[in-house]
Amino acid sequence: MSDSAVLASRRAYLTIFSRPAGLLSHLVRVVVREKNLANVNIEFLRPGDDNEDLVHLKVDTASELPVLIDRQLVLTDVRTIIEYIDERFPHPPLMPIDPAERAAARQAIEEIRGEFYKMVDIIENGSAAKGRAARKTLISGLTGLATSMGRRKYFLGSDMSLVDCAMAPVLWRLNTLGVKMPASAENLSEYAQRLFTRPAFEASLTEIEEGFQG
């Protein structure tokens, strides 16, 4: 029996291994809560923690969280994870039906990760000088986003999507990162509050993340 088959025999429900305060882990938790999934097991691992199942599967918990395990399927790429959840549990849908719009959504998620998530990582883990530069870059990018979004309710329009799930963890961390949005980005602040007050987002927060707004 394969390693994944052995693991599948021990886990009846979809399991997600998550960091309690990681950006990518938070993104996945937002998606799970938006789907209102009852039979999903979220297990938290702090840096330095190991898990017998992940060690058995040779998953590097220092760099590969979040991890999704569903029976014999093991996923470590975050975009693959969130799209799998969206397709495996199709209601409510979090991706557009139109192929062109779906492609645009995927591109937006990659741009958010490549720009905003990268800057957050530098602020949290880089030197003071690199952190200051990253804050300026992050503010500039968010200001540009505010201009392009205009008065749209959500990133792609009137419906919540995976793109919004990707934006929410970044916006939630701005206060603790020392990032203050300019007055010209008022619409982005309103968008952030719209995301934060969704029951799914509130349910996605860990105790550590709840403190980010303190």
N, C-alpha and C positions, 0 to 999 in steps of 0.2 A: 504494500500500500504506500502511495506517495506521501510526502510530508504534508502537502495541502489536504489530501484526503483524510489523513489522521486528524488534522486540525478540524476539518469539517465535521467529523464524527463527534467532536467534543463541544462544538458551538452550534446551538440550535438557531440563533439569530444572527443577523448581520452585526458585525462588531467593528467599531472604529476606535483606533488607538490615537489619542489626542494629547497635545501639550495643553496645560491649563491656561497658558497665556500666549500661545503662539499665534501669529497672524493667520497662517495657512490652516492651522487646526481650528481657529475660530471661524474662518470661512466655511469649512465643512460643517461645523456645528450649526451655523446659521441655516445652511441648506437643509439639514436634517430637521430642524425645528420648523422651517417653512413648510415642509412636507407633513408635519405633525405625525411623525412616525413613532408608534408606541413600541414596536418590537425591534428596537435598535439599541445595542449595548455600547455605550461610550465608556472606554477605560482610559484613565488619565495616567500619563507617565511624565515625571519631572526629569530634567537633565540628570543623567547618571543612573536612572532607573533602568532595569531590564525586565523583560517579560519572557517567560518560558516559551510561549508559542512563537514569539517573534524571533527569539534566538534560534529556535528549531527551524524556522524558515529562512534563517540567515539575513534577517532584516536589520539594518544598522539603525538602531533607535536614536543615535546621536544626530543623524542627518536626514532620516527618511520618514519622519512623522509629519502629517498624519498618515495612517495606514488603514485601509479598509479591507476587511476579510468577510466574504460572503460565501459560505460553504467552501468550495475548492478554489475560489477566486481570491487573489491577493493583489491589491492595487496600492501603489505608492506615489503615483503622479497625481497632484491635487486636481488638475483640470479633468483628468480622466475620472477621478473619484466623484466630483460633483456632477459631471454629465451622466455617469452611471447611475447615481442616485436619482437624478431627474428622469431618466428613462426607465429605470426599474420601478419607480413609484411615480407614475405620470400625472397624478393629481395632487395639488394644482400644478400645472405646467410652469416651468421657470425658464423655458427657452421659446423663442418665436417659432411658429410653424413654417414660415417662409424661409427657403434655403438661404437667400441672400441676407435676410435679417439674422438668421442663425450664425452665418459666417461673420457678420459684423459684431455680433455679441461675443463670439469666441475671440475675435481680434481685440475687442475692448478689454476682455478679461486678461489677455496676455499683456496688453499695454499697461493696465493697472498693476499687474505683478511686476512688470519690467521697470516701471517708473516709481510708483508710489510704494509698493512693498519693498523695493530695493532701498529707497531713501529711509524708510522706517528702520530697516535693518542696520543701516549705517549709523543713524541717530542712536539706536539702542546699543550697538556693539562697536562702533568705530571710535576713533580719537575725537577729542573735543573739537579740533579744527575741522575734521571731516564731518562731524555732526552739525556744526554751524553751516557749512556749505550745503549739506543735505537738507537742512530746514529751509534754506532759501529756495532750493530746487523744488522741494515739496510744496511750499507756498505758491511758487510760480505755477507749478503744474495744476494745483487745485484752483487757482484763480482763473487759469485758462479753461478748466473744466466748467467752472461756474458760468463763464461767458458762453461756451458752446451749449450748455444745457438749457439756458434760458429759463423759462417757467415750466419746463416739463415736470410732471409729477415724479417720474422715476427715470432712470438713466436712459432707457430706450423709448420711453413714452408714458403711456397710462398704466402699464402693468409691471408689477414686480418681476425681476428676472435674476438669473445667476450673476449678472453684472452688478446689480445692486447688492447681492449677497457678498460680492468681492469688495465693494466699496465700503460697506458698513464697518468692518473691523478697523479699517484705516481711519475713518472719520471719528470713530469712538476713541481712538488713542491720541488724537491731536492734543488734547489738554495735557496728558501726562508726558507727551513728547516736547512740550514747550512751543507748540505751533499755534499761532493765533491768526485766524483768517481776517483779511481786510474787510472793511465795511462794504466794499464793492462786491463781495461774494456773499451777500445776504441770502440770495436764493439757494446757495449751497448749504448754508447753515440751516435753512428751512427744510431742505432735502434731508439733511442729516437727522434732524429731529423727527421727520416723518419715518425714517428707518428705525430710529431708536425706540419709538413708541409702539412699534409693531410687537404684538405678543410673542411672536417667534423669536425676534431679536432679544427681547428681555429673557426668554427661556434659554437662549444660547449662551448667556454670560456665566462664567465661573465666578467664584468669590473673588479671585484676584482681579479679574476684569471689571467687576462691579466697582472696584476701588479706583479705576482709571478716571472716573468722573468726579472724584472727591476733591 
